[in-house]
Amino acid sequence: MNYDDFKNSILTNPNPFRSTPVSPTSNIYGRYWESISKVIFGFDDARARSGTFTTPWDAPSSRLFVPPTLIYIPDTLSDLLDQRAIELNNTAKESNKRIIILWSGGIDSTSVVSAFIKNLAPQDLKNILICCTASSIMENIYFYQKYIVPNFACIHYTTLDITNEFLSSNMVLHGDPGDCLYGPSLLMYEQLLSDKLHLKPWKDNLYSIATNIDHKAKQIHGIPDGFAQWYADKITNNLLEVQPLGVDTVSDWWWWHYYNFKWEFSIWRPLFKMRKNLQQPLNKNSIESYVTNTFMNTDKFQLWSYSNLKTHVGTSKQDHKKQAKQYIFELDHNAHYFDFKIKVNSSPDYWLNKILPVYYDQDWGAHYLNEPGVAETATELLENFKG
């Protein structure tokens, strides 16, 4: 791919870019952009599903992730988990696909596995494989021994290679974007919980939001001064533009940050961490079926999250994801897990590729710095970024 071809494709690309450094830049806004993934956990590609949010690439959000109109719904989380397990089991049988669940041992993927156990007949469970690691098992060994071993065959994460051929016969499920549903980004404001400061209006506490981001940024080498305020202002300006009703507290601000900006990226994660050849293209049907079948990527799950904004976050980390933990508890009756399990990073280290691409093209082929035009275009766009 030459320089002109790369530049033309990058400006209309729907697939992820890296916000991590691709080349030195003297432009402060380019440096701010490159700092995002260092400070904001699990976030290499930032773009808005609703409203304005400028990026160096001006790449749009994928049409596959258009959010629903925000309305309040009466559905319970249990209802949605039950219904989705039944729906996806029927879809798998109709399309003659096997279900593979990426089980990390964490709360989100465990609630997915629990939904299938609760709602499927034993013969249907035989069509499901659990993909896990030793760390998955250690994170929730009780659940593994009592509910996974008797019901499912297991495979190791490293045996998976998500290709067109693989997706034509397998439905890949995982816990993302579960972090959004239950009040996300808790680590960014957990010090506010005990005094209930996270329930204060965000419009009166923008300085506090920026200060919390800056506290994280100062722990990381190379983050330029001013990053936290710049980033907080970008999210805030988008929120002021869209003005979703009921998004009014500090914790709601962080919910919007995930819901509008991180939702899409978190769903893509297995496609760039579980493919052995990142340059091998994926076709349109593979991509669309993968996104459509992502367990929690439905309008109803998003609307449930919005409808329950004021109950997601209590006054301690143990309250986090309490609805999902209750759903699991109804199956396993593990009081210790219910009382003390908190959100942790459940991603295996070896998911990360040693050499990361700069971006993925329309066909999900990865492109690297050593390819013609890639470094030059990325540098130019970062240098010209206006913030």
C-alpha positions as CSV (number, residue, x, y, z in Angstrom):
1,M,0.0,0.0,0.0
2,N,1.5,3.3,-1.0
3,Y,1.2,6.6,0.8
4,D,-1.8,8.0,-1.1
5,D,-3.7,4.7,-0.8
6,F,-3.0,4.5,2.9
7,K,-4.1,8.1,3.5
8,N,-7.3,7.7,1.6
9,S,-8.2,4.5,3.5
10,I,-7.3,5.7,6.9
11,L,-9.6,8.7,6.8
12,T,-12.7,6.6,6.2
13,N,-11.7,3.5,8.1
14,P,-14.3,1.9,10.5
15,N,-11.7,-0.3,12.3
16,P,-9.4,0.4,15.3
17,F,-6.4,2.6,15.3
18,R,-3.8,2.7,18.0
19,S,-3.7,5.7,20.3
20,T,-0.3,4.5,21.5
21,P,2.8,6.2,20.0
22,V,3.6,5.5,16.3
23,S,6.3,8.2,15.9
24,P,7.6,11.2,17.8
25,T,5.5,14.3,17.4
26,S,6.1,17.9,18.4
27,N,2.4,18.7,18.3
28,I,1.0,18.8,21.9
29,Y,-2.4,17.5,20.7
30,G,-0.8,14.6,18.9
31,R,1.1,13.8,22.1
32,Y,-2.1,14.1,24.1
33,W,-3.7,11.6,21.7
34,E,-0.9,9.2,22.0
35,S,-1.3,9.3,25.8
36,I,-4.9,8.0,25.9
37,S,-4.1,4.3,26.0
38,K,-1.5,4.8,28.6
39,V,-3.8,6.5,31.1
40,I,-7.2,5.1,30.2
41,F,-7.4,1.4,30.9
42,G,-8.2,-0.9,28.0
43,F,-8.6,1.8,25.4
44,D,-6.4,2.0,22.3
45,D,-9.0,3.5,19.9
46,A,-11.3,6.4,20.8
47,R,-14.3,7.5,18.8
48,A,-17.8,8.6,19.5
49,R,-20.9,6.6,18.7
50,S,-23.0,9.7,19.3
51,G,-22.1,13.4,18.9
52,T,-18.8,15.1,18.0
53,F,-15.4,13.9,19.0
54,T,-12.4,14.8,16.8
55,T,-9.5,12.3,16.3
56,P,-6.3,12.6,14.2
57,W,-7.9,10.2,11.7
58,D,-11.4,11.5,11.7
59,A,-12.5,7.9,11.3
60,P,-16.2,7.2,11.9
61,S,-17.7,4.8,14.3
62,S,-18.9,1.6,12.6
63,R,-22.5,1.4,11.5
64,L,-22.7,-1.8,13.4
65,F,-22.6,0.1,16.7
66,V,-25.2,2.7,16.3
67,P,-26.6,3.1,19.9
68,P,-30.3,2.9,20.6
69,T,-32.4,5.9,21.5
70,L,-32.1,6.1,25.3
71,I,-35.4,5.2,27.0
72,Y,-36.2,3.6,30.3
73,I,-37.2,-0.1,30.2
74,P,-38.6,-2.3,33.0
75,D,-36.6,-5.5,32.1
76,T,-34.4,-7.0,34.8
77,L,-30.8,-8.2,34.1
78,S,-31.9,-11.7,34.8
79,D,-34.6,-11.5,32.1
80,L,-32.0,-10.2,29.6
81,L,-29.4,-12.9,30.4
82,D,-32.0,-15.6,30.2
83,Q,-33.4,-14.4,27.0
84,R,-30.1,-13.9,25.3
85,A,-28.8,-17.4,26.1
86,I,-31.9,-18.9,24.6
87,E,-31.8,-16.7,21.6
88,L,-28.1,-17.4,20.8
89,N,-28.5,-21.1,21.4
90,N,-31.3,-21.1,18.8
91,T,-29.2,-19.0,16.4
92,A,-26.3,-21.5,16.8
93,K,-28.5,-24.4,16.0
94,E,-30.2,-22.7,13.0
95,S,-26.8,-21.8,11.6
96,N,-25.2,-25.1,12.5
97,K,-22.5,-23.4,14.6
98,R,-20.8,-24.4,17.7
99,I,-20.7,-21.9,20.6
100,I,-17.3,-21.0,22.1
101,I,-17.3,-18.9,25.3
102,L,-14.1,-17.1,26.2
103,W,-14.3,-17.6,30.0
104,S,-11.9,-15.5,32.0
105,G,-13.2,-16.4,35.4
106,G,-14.4,-12.9,35.9
107,I,-17.9,-11.7,36.7
108,D,-19.0,-10.8,33.1
109,S,-18.0,-14.1,31.4
110,T,-19.2,-16.1,34.4
111,S,-22.6,-14.6,34.1
112,V,-22.6,-15.6,30.4
113,V,-21.7,-19.2,31.2
114,S,-24.3,-19.2,34.0
115,A,-27.0,-18.0,31.6
116,F,-26.5,-21.0,29.4
117,I,-26.4,-23.5,32.3
118,K,-29.6,-22.0,33.7
119,N,-31.6,-22.0,30.4
120,L,-30.3,-24.8,28.2
121,A,-31.0,-28.6,28.3
122,P,-28.0,-30.8,29.0
123,Q,-27.9,-31.9,25.3
124,D,-27.6,-28.3,24.2
125,L,-24.7,-27.7,26.5
126,K,-22.7,-30.3,24.6
127,N,-22.6,-27.8,21.7
128,I,-20.7,-25.3,23.9
129,L,-16.9,-25.2,24.4
130,I,-15.3,-23.2,27.2
131,C,-12.1,-21.5,26.2
132,C,-10.0,-20.7,29.3
133,T,-6.5,-20.7,30.9
134,A,-5.0,-21.7,34.2
135,S,-5.6,-18.1,35.4
136,S,-9.2,-18.3,34.4
137,I,-9.6,-21.4,36.6
138,M,-7.7,-19.9,39.5
139,E,-9.9,-16.7,39.4
140,N,-13.0,-18.9,40.1
141,I,-11.9,-22.4,40.8
142,Y,-15.1,-23.3,42.6
143,F,-17.2,-22.4,39.6
144,Y,-14.8,-24.3,37.3
145,Q,-14.9,-27.5,39.3
146,K,-18.7,-27.5,40.0
147,Y,-20.2,-26.1,36.9
148,I,-17.8,-26.1,34.0
149,V,-16.1,-29.5,34.3
150,P,-19.4,-31.4,34.6
151,N,-21.1,-29.5,31.7
152,F,-18.6,-28.5,29.1
153,A,-15.5,-29.5,27.2
154,C,-12.7,-27.0,27.6
155,I,-10.0,-25.8,25.3
156,H,-7.0,-23.5,25.9
157,Y,-6.9,-19.8,24.7
158,T,-3.8,-20.4,22.7
159,T,-5.5,-23.0,20.5
160,L,-7.9,-20.4,19.1
161,D,-7.3,-18.6,15.8
162,I,-10.2,-16.4,14.8
163,T,-10.3,-16.6,11.0
164,N,-13.1,-16.6,8.3
165,E,-13.1,-20.4,8.4
166,F,-13.3,-20.5,12.1
167,L,-16.2,-17.9,12.3
168,S,-18.1,-19.8,9.6
169,S,-18.6,-22.7,12.0
170,N,-18.2,-21.1,15.4
171,M,-20.0,-18.4,17.4
172,V,-17.5,-16.6,19.7
173,L,-18.9,-15.2,22.9
174,H,-17.2,-13.3,25.7
175,G,-17.9,-11.0,28.6
176,D,-17.3,-7.7,26.8
177,P,-18.7,-5.0,27.0
178,G,-20.0,-6.1,30.4
179,D,-17.8,-3.5,32.1
180,C,-20.1,-0.8,30.8
181,L,-23.3,-2.3,32.0
182,Y,-22.7,-2.1,35.7
183,G,-21.0,1.3,36.2
184,P,-17.6,1.3,34.5
185,S,-14.2,2.8,35.1
186,L,-14.5,2.4,38.9
187,L,-10.8,2.6,39.4
188,M,-10.9,6.2,38.1
189,Y,-13.0,7.4,41.0
190,E,-13.0,4.6,43.7
191,Q,-11.6,7.1,46.3
192,L,-14.9,9.0,46.0
193,L,-17.1,6.1,46.9
194,S,-17.0,6.1,50.7
195,D,-18.1,9.8,50.9
196,K,-20.6,9.3,48.0
197,L,-18.9,12.1,46.1
198,H,-19.3,10.0,42.9
199,L,-23.1,10.8,43.2
200,K,-22.5,14.6,43.0
201,P,-23.4,16.4,39.8
202,W,-20.6,16.1,37.3
203,K,-21.2,19.7,36.1
204,D,-20.1,20.9,39.5
205,N,-17.2,18.5,39.8
206,L,-15.4,18.7,36.4
207,Y,-12.2,19.8,38.3
208,S,-12.4,16.6,40.4
209,I,-12.9,14.4,37.3
210,A,-9.8,16.0,35.6
211,T,-7.8,15.7,38.9
212,N,-8.6,12.0,39.1
213,I,-7.4,11.5,35.6
214,D,-4.3,13.6,36.3
215,H,-3.5,11.5,39.4
216,K,-3.3,8.4,37.1
217,A,-1.4,10.3,34.4
218,K,1.3,11.4,36.9
219,Q,2.1,7.8,37.7
220,I,3.1,7.1,34.1
221,H,6.3,8.3,32.5
222,G,6.0,10.6,29.5
223,I,2.5,11.9,29.8
224,P,2.6,15.6,28.9
225,D,1.2,18.2,31.3
226,G,-2.3,19.2,30.5
227,F,-3.4,15.8,29.2
228,A,-6.0,15.2,31.9
229,Q,-7.8,18.5,31.5
230,W,-7.7,18.1,27.7
231,Y,-9.2,14.7,27.8
232,A,-11.8,15.5,30.4
233,D,-12.9,18.5,28.3
234,K,-13.2,16.4,25.2
235,I,-15.5,13.9,26.9
236,T,-17.5,16.7,28.6
237,N,-18.0,18.7,25.4
238,N,-19.4,15.6,23.7
239,L,-21.7,15.0,26.7
240,L,-22.9,18.7,26.6
241,E,-23.6,18.3,22.9
242,V,-25.7,15.1,23.1
243,Q,-27.3,15.9,26.5
244,P,-28.6,12.4,27.4
245,L,-31.3,12.8,30.0
246,G,-30.4,11.5,33.5
247,V,-26.7,11.4,32.9
248,D,-25.9,13.8,35.7
249,T,-23.5,12.5,38.4
250,V,-19.8,11.9,38.3
251,S,-20.3,8.1,38.0
252,D,-22.7,8.8,35.2
253,W,-20.0,10.9,33.4
254,W,-17.8,7.8,33.5
255,W,-20.7,5.6,32.3
256,W,-21.0,7.9,29.3
257,H,-17.3,7.7,28.7
258,Y,-17.5,4.0,28.4
259,Y,-20.9,3.7,26.7
260,N,-20.2,6.3,24.0
261,F,-16.5,5.9,23.4
262,K,-15.3,2.5,24.6
263,W,-18.2,0.2,23.8
264,E,-17.2,-0.4,20.2
265,F,-13.5,-1.0,21.0
266,S,-14.2,-3.5,23.7
267,I,-16.2,-5.6,21.4
268,W,-13.5,-5.7,18.8
269,R,-10.8,-6.9,21.3
270,P,-10.8,-10.6,20.5
271,L,-10.2,-9.8,16.8
272,F,-6.9,-8.2,17.4
273,K,-5.8,-10.4,20.3
274,M,-6.9,-13.8,19.2
275,R,-5.8,-14.0,15.6
276,K,-2.5,-15.6,14.8
277,N,-2.1,-13.8,11.5
278,L,-3.4,-10.2,11.9
279,Q,-2.8,-9.5,8.2
280,Q,-5.2,-12.1,7.1
281,P,-8.5,-10.4,6.1
282,L,-11.9,-11.1,7.5
283,N,-15.0,-10.9,5.3
284,K,-18.1,-8.8,5.9
285,N,-20.3,-11.7,6.9
286,S,-17.8,-12.9,9.5
287,I,-17.5,-9.4,11.0
288,E,-21.3,-8.8,11.1
289,S,-22.2,-12.1,12.6
290,Y,-19.5,-11.8,15.2
291,V,-20.8,-8.3,16.3
292,T,-24.4,-9.3,16.1
293,N,-23.9,-12.4,18.2
294,T,-21.8,-10.6,20.9
295,F,-23.7,-11.7,24.0
296,M,-24.2,-8.2,25.6
297,N,-24.2,-6.1,22.5
298,T,-27.9,-5.6,22.2
299,D,-30.2,-2.6,22.5
300,K,-31.9,-4.2,25.5
301,F,-28.7,-4.6,27.5
302,Q,-27.7,-1.0,26.7
303,L,-31.1,0.3,27.7
304,W,-31.1,-1.8,30.9
305,S,-27.7,-0.2,31.8
306,Y,-29.2,3.3,31.1
307,S,-32.4,2.5,33.0
308,N,-30.4,1.5,36.1
309,L,-27.8,4.2,36.2
310,K,-28.5,5.2,39.8
311,T,-28.2,1.7,41.2
312,H,-24.9,0.5,39.5
313,V,-22.4,1.9,41.9
314,G,-22.7,1.8,45.7
315,T,-20.2,2.9,48.3
316,S,-17.6,0.2,48.0
317,K,-15.9,-1.9,45.3
318,Q,-17.8,-5.0,46.6
319,D,-21.0,-3.3,45.4
320,H,-19.7,-3.2,41.8
321,K,-21.6,-5.5,39.4
322,K,-23.9,-6.7,42.2
323,Q,-26.7,-7.5,39.8
324,A,-24.5,-9.9,37.8
325,K,-23.1,-11.4,41.0
326,Q,-26.6,-12.0,42.2
327,Y,-27.4,-13.8,39.0
328,I,-24.4,-16.1,39.4
329,F,-25.2,-16.6,43.1
330,E,-28.6,-17.9,42.2
331,L,-26.8,-20.7,40.4
332,D,-23.7,-21.5,42.4
333,H,-24.7,-20.2,45.9
334,N,-21.1,-19.2,46.4
335,A,-21.4,-16.6,49.2
336,H,-17.7,-15.8,49.3
337,Y,-17.7,-14.9,45.6
338,F,-20.9,-12.9,45.9
339,D,-19.7,-10.9,48.9
340,F,-16.0,-10.3,48.0
341,K,-15.5,-10.7,44.2
342,I,-14.4,-7.4,42.6
343,K,-13.5,-6.3,39.1
344,V,-10.0,-7.3,38.1
345,N,-8.1,-7.4,34.9
346,S,-8.9,-10.9,33.6
347,S,-7.1,-10.8,30.2
348,P,-4.2,-13.3,29.8
349,D,-0.9,-11.5,29.2
350,Y,-0.1,-13.6,26.1
351,W,-3.1,-12.2,24.3
352,L,-1.0,-9.2,23.5
353,N,0.9,-9.3,20.2
354,K,4.6,-8.5,20.5
355,I,4.5,-6.1,17.6
356,L,1.3,-4.0,17.4
357,P,-0.1,-2.8,14.2
358,V,-1.0,0.9,13.7
359,Y,-4.4,0.2,12.2
360,Y,-6.8,-2.3,10.6
361,D,-8.2,-1.7,7.2
362,Q,-11.7,-2.3,5.8
363,D,-11.1,-6.0,5.7
364,W,-9.5,-6.2,9.1
365,G,-6.0,-6.6,7.7
366,A,-3.4,-5.2,10.1
367,H,-0.9,-2.5,8.9
368,Y,2.5,-1.9,10.5
369,L,5.0,1.0,10.7
370,N,7.4,-0.7,8.3
371,E,4.9,-0.7,5.5
372,P,5.1,2.1,2.8
373,G,3.1,5.2,3.7
374,V,2.0,4.0,7.2
375,A,4.5,5.9,9.4
376,E,4.5,9.0,7.2
377,T,0.7,9.3,7.2
378,A,0.4,8.6,10.9
379,T,3.0,11.2,11.6
380,E,1.4,13.8,9.4
381,L,-2.0,13.3,10.9
382,L,-0.7,13.5,14.4
383,E,1.3,16.6,13.6
384,N,-1.8,18.3,12.1
385,F,-4.3,17.2,14.8
386,K,-6.0,20.2,16.4
387,G,-7.2,18.6,19.6
